[in-house]
């Protein structure tokens, strides 16, 4: 079974969810499969999933009957991709791609831009960042007023440590979506560059907007508060980060938020709080990892089950060629904090930053380098942070 972590892809999802909500309120290289001769031709029977709602089962039937309908295909792909995110199982991402199969092998000019954006989102989940970026740029060249395309591109570029290019996508987003999103997008990039007070103040000003009051905007407030917490962590202001995380959780839960807060709790030694925080989450690789780390830190023998299950998942994935990089971050954290194998952790962390360069990636790289007592690796971390322009007080504080 091929599995992948959900932390990075949730960074995109946490933007898209409030954006879709706000827009509604405002009124606003693959294999070549069979191409259907008409919309009536069934190209593939996608699997049903135990526990699906009647609406989801109806959607699957609609896709079978009308595989060439873009709206139906995108909705089905989104449903499968959400399952992949929640369960950490990349097979569902394959099913999501299968939902778009009517356009496989067709020129981009003959593929609806919304389908291209969905295809790019799936590619990003599978860590095909080059493919996702190229597909998004093709879609946006044809439909430059698509906010989902711009926000996804801005996030992918940020994840890859290309902040100037991400800024450009943020500004484009600001021209086609409510101003809030372009401003917040730029504020997150400012925080990564070390302009922490500026970023925090901008996000707090957005939160003070009366338009964000009420239950309908709880998701937007949670997203902005999570961003505030992350900026405070980058600035080394632990108490302020904790307060922002708590406010975010009180507004609305999300997978991204709970993982980020779990990592914070781990860093400040509050391991005992993590199991209850994650109690209702699906047992994805990312969730199991945090539970295993918390158990190891607390010397809880009862947490061995999570560690064993996660180790077995990693071993199963390793049997499939070309999948190591899909979960290199999670494996590095597991090796460092559960298995106490800093050399293995360093190897995986170094591999991971070739693909993604979020603060958590550089932090894991730095921690592994320090644990392995590898001065050359510590120099690599410093050089890479200087190269991309990332400022993180947590890395600076590592002895």
DAPEKA-V254436 format. One record per residue. SS is DSSP state (H for helix, E for strand, - for the rest). PSI is psi in degrees with one decimal (999 if undefined). NEAR is the number of other C-alpha atoms within 8 Angstrom. Layout:
SS_PSI_NEAR, SS_PSI_NEAR
This chain:
-_124.6_7, -_126.7_10, E_154.9_13, -_154.5_11, -_165.9_13, -_-1.1_14, H_-48.7_9, H_-45.5_9, H_-29.5_10, H_-24.5_11, H_-34.4_10, H_-43.9_12, H_-37.7_8, H_-23.0_11, H_-45.0_10, H_-38.6_10, H_-52.7_9, H_-29.8_12, H_-47.2_10, H_-42.2_8, H_-45.8_9, H_-40.2_10, H_-36.7_11, H_-40.9_8, H_-34.3_7, H_-12.0_6, -_21.7_5, -_999_5, -_100.4_3, -_164.0_5, -_153.1_6, -_105.5_6, -_-172.0_7, -_139.9_6, -_126.3_10, -_140.6_10, -_-25.8_5, -_171.0_6, -_-13.6_11, -_-10.7_7, -_129.9_10, -_120.8_11, -_-27.9_11, -_146.2_6, -_110.3_6, -_149.2_9, -_143.6_5, -_162.7_7, -_129.4_5, -_132.7_4, -_0.0_4, -_148.0_9, -_166.0_6, H_-33.9_6, H_-39.9_7, H_-38.0_9, H_-37.4_10, H_-40.2_8, H_-43.0_11, H_-41.6_11, H_-39.1_8, H_-39.4_10, H_-40.0_13, H_-38.8_12, H_-31.9_10, -_67.7_12, -_-19.5_19, -_7.0_10, -_115.1_9, H_-44.2_10, H_-43.3_6, H_-44.3_12, H_-41.8_13, H_-40.2_13, H_-41.0_9, H_-42.9_13, H_-39.7_15, H_-40.7_10, H_-46.2_10, H_-40.0_12, H_-36.7_12, H_-37.5_8, H_-40.6_11, H_-41.2_13, H_-45.7_13, H_-37.2_10, H_-6.7_10, -_28.4_14, E_110.0_14, -_-12.4_11, H_-37.5_10, H_-28.1_11, H_-35.0_14, H_-39.8_8, H_-36.6_12, H_-43.5_15, H_-36.1_11, H_-31.4_10, H_-21.9_14, -_13.8_14, H_-21.7_11, H_-22.0_11, H_2.2_10, -_137.5_11, -_-9.1_9, -_149.9_7, -_151.3_6, H_-32.3_8, H_-22.1_5, H_8.2_7, -_129.1_10, -_137.0_9, H_-36.2_10, H_-33.7_9, H_-40.0_11, H_-41.8_14, H_-41.3_13, H_-42.2_11, H_-40.1_12, H_-37.3_13, H_-39.2_10, H_-42.9_13, H_-38.5_12, H_-41.0_13, H_-36.9_11, -_10.5_10, -_23.6_8, -_72.4_9, H_-37.2_10, H_-46.7_6, H_-41.2_11, H_-45.0_14, H_-46.1_11, H_-41.6_8, H_-41.1_12, H_-43.0_13, H_-35.9_9, H_-45.2_10, H_-42.7_14, H_-27.0_13, H_-31.8_7, H_-31.9_7, -_76.4_8, -_-7.2_7, -_20.0_6, -_105.4_9, H_-34.7_9, H_-38.5_8, H_-44.4_11, H_-39.8_13, H_-34.5_14, H_-42.3_10, H_-44.4_13, H_-40.3_15, H_-42.3_11, H_-43.5_13, H_-36.4_12, H_-45.3_12, H_-32.6_11, -_-0.1_10, -_22.5_11, -_75.2_10, H_-37.8_11, H_-43.0_6, H_-35.2_9, H_-39.7_15, H_-43.7_12, H_-41.3_9, H_-36.4_12, H_-42.9_16, H_-38.7_10, H_-40.2_10, H_-41.9_13, H_-22.3_13, H_-17.8_9, H_-2.9_9, -_169.2_10, -_141.7_10, H_-34.7_8, H_-42.9_8, H_-39.7_12, H_-40.6_15, H_-46.4_11, H_-38.1_12, H_-46.7_11, H_-35.1_11, H_-40.8_13, H_-42.2_11, H_-37.6_12, H_-41.4_12, H_-38.9_15, H_-31.7_15, -_-2.5_10, -_1.5_11, -_63.7_9, H_-45.0_14, H_-42.4_7, H_-46.8_10, H_-47.4_14, H_-45.6_13, H_-38.9_8, H_-45.3_11, H_-38.0_14, H_-36.4_9, H_-38.8_8, H_-40.8_9, H_-28.3_10, -_-6.3_7, -_124.7_8, H_-22.9_5, H_-18.4_4, H_6.5_11, -_157.6_9, -_160.9_6, H_-31.1_5, H_-24.0_6, H_19.4_12, H_-38.8_12, H_-37.9_11, H_-43.0_10, H_-41.1_12, H_-43.6_14, H_-44.8_12, H_-39.0_11, H_-37.1_14, H_-41.1_12, H_-40.0_10, H_-46.0_14, H_-41.8_14, H_-37.8_9, H_-42.9_15, H_-37.0_14, H_-44.1_13, H_-34.2_15, H_-8.1_11, -_20.3_9, -_84.3_9, H_-46.5_8, H_-40.7_6, H_-36.4_9, H_-44.3_14, H_-43.8_10, H_-41.9_9, H_-39.9_12, H_-43.0_13, H_-41.0_8, H_-39.0_10, H_-45.3_15, H_-37.0_11, H_-29.4_7, H_-53.0_10, -_139.0_9, -_153.6_10, -_156.0_7, H_-44.1_9, H_-48.9_11, H_-47.1_12, H_-35.4_12, H_-42.9_12, H_-42.4_8, H_-36.6_9, H_-42.9_11, H_-39.1_9, H_-48.2_9, H_-37.8_12, H_-44.0_12, H_-32.9_7, -_9.1_6, -_16.1_6, -_57.9_9, H_-33.6_11, H_-19.9_7, H_-15.4_8, H_-45.8_14, H_-42.2_9, H_-34.0_6, H_-36.2_9, -_8.6_9, -_-32.6_6, -_3.0_5, -_147.6_7, -_149.1_7, -_62.9_8, -_169.0_13, H_-42.4_14, H_-40.5_13, H_-47.2_12, H_-37.7_12, H_-47.9_14, H_-37.3_12, H_-40.7_12, H_-41.7_13, H_-43.9_12, H_-41.8_13, H_-41.5_14, H_-40.8_11, H_-34.2_9, -_0.2_8, -_42.5_6, -_110.3_9, H_-24.9_6, H_-17.2_6, H_-1.5_11, H_-29.8_10, H_-43.7_7, H_-43.2_11, H_-42.8_12, H_-42.7_8, H_-42.3_8, H_-41.3_11, H_-41.7_8, H_-37.3_8, H_-45.4_10, H_-41.6_9, H_-38.7_8, H_-40.8_10, H_-34.5_12, H_-19.7_9, -_-17.4_6, -_124.2_8, -_143.6_6, -_11.2_5, -_-5.9_10, H_-43.2_9, H_-18.4_9, H_-31.2_10, H_30.7_11, H_-36.1_12, H_-49.5_11, H_-40.6_11, H_-36.9_11, H_-44.0_15, H_-39.0_12, H_-45.7_12, H_-37.9_13, H_-47.1_13, H_-13.7_10, -_-48.4_11, -_-10.8_7, -_48.4_7, -_79.2_8, H_-32.0_12, H_-43.4_8, H_-41.2_10, H_-41.9_15, H_-41.7_13, H_-45.1_9, H_-38.6_12, H_-38.0_15, H_-41.0_9, H_-41.1_10, H_-42.5_12, -_-7.5_11, -_-24.2_7, -_-47.4_10, -_143.8_10, -_46.8_12, -_163.6_10, H_-39.0_9, H_-33.4_7, H_-43.9_13, H_-32.8_13, H_-43.7_10, H_-41.3_12, H_-46.1_13, H_-41.9_13, H_-41.0_10, H_-40.2_14, H_-41.2_14, H_-42.4_12, H_-32.3_8, -_-3.2_9, -_45.3_6, -_99.1_9, H_-32.5_8, H_-41.8_6, H_-37.6_9, H_-34.8_11, H_-36.7_8, H_-42.7_8, H_-47.6_11, H_-43.4_8, H_-40.3_8, H_-40.1_8, H_-38.9_11, H_-37.9_8, H_-44.8_6, H_-14.4_9, -_19.2_10, -_134.6_10, -_121.5_9, -_112.4_13, H_-25.6_10, H_-37.6_11, H_-42.5_10, H_-28.1_6, -_-7.4_6, -_123.7_8, -_999_3
